[in-house]
Amino acid sequence: MTLRSKRRISISAAGDPLARRVILLLHPTPGAGPFDPAPDITSRWGVHLLTADRPGYGATPQLSDGESHTVQHRADDLADFLRQSKEIARTSGGMAFDSVGLVGWGTGGTLALSLAARHPQLVDRVAVVNTTSPTGFTLLPGPEVSVPYTRSSLFIDDNEPALAARAGLGHRIDRMLGEASLQGSAGVDGDRRMLADPSWAEQLDRITADVRLIYGDDDRTSSIADGHWYRRRIRRSRTVRVPGEGALTIAARWARILGHVAPDHGGLGGPASPG
């Protein structure tokens, strides 16, 4: 899609394209392209799941040296995309939607919170998963985040419980990492530049959405202390600690995440598993 700023953004979709409930899932660093943590759960839930590539990832062009690149600018791009999508749905006779739910994994959580703060009328529910606070870990410069990206780039261990519990999850992760490397290191380089400015967090008190701050005990990049940092600054927020889960907490708890961002859907009458 071409935004009003003339920048282009690559969007992928999963789930039910006719669903009235839209969920926007925002990738970690690195990450791009279509990603569904648990397609069997998503399809039952009756939601339209979208992902959006940041500049330098997937098919979204890199930014030029002179273009502004902060968390706030990328949040505004996403708001532009959502507004255009609503207008297209309205004028084409498609399935109309009002506010959306956001799920942010890692770096994606910073964008989800910034979008909710800057455009509260577009967002009613947010779930962020393993997202560090601006005072914590951001990116480690080293082989973990260099091309070609592997699961270790996301600090995913081979013994992650979710890999065995969720069929095809490893393949979906590998595809997401492959999409992230299509433009070499441009996406990660852009994320480093974007995250260098923490001023986006000054607007957290503007969030009116209902926010869940979800952290796996065994995640190597964040901790529940990061969630407490956000909770003190977001009025309608709650921290959730997930014992025994690490980098793939988003997949291990996907049903409960959807239960928060799409509580009135649930396909077969609500979540059928404790995941």
Salt bridges, closest charged atoms under 4 A:
GLU67 OE2 - ARG7 NH1 3.71
ASP76 OD2 - ARG118 NH2 2.89
ASP76 OD1 - HIS119 NE2 2.79
ASP77 OD1 - ARG7 NH2 2.64
ASP77 OD2 - ARG74 NH2 2.87
ASP80 OD1 - ARG4 NH1 2.63
GLU87 OE2 - ARG90 NH2 2.59
ASP124 OD1 - ARG21 NH2 2.78
ASP157 OD1 - ARG220 NH1 3.22
ASP174 OD1 - ARG151 NE 2.94
ASP191 OD1 - ARG54 NE 2.90
ASP210 OD2 - ARG125 NH1 3.76
ASP210 OD1 - ARG212 NH1 2.86
ASP210 OD2 - ARG236 NH2 3.93
ASP217 OD2 - ARG241 NH2 2.81
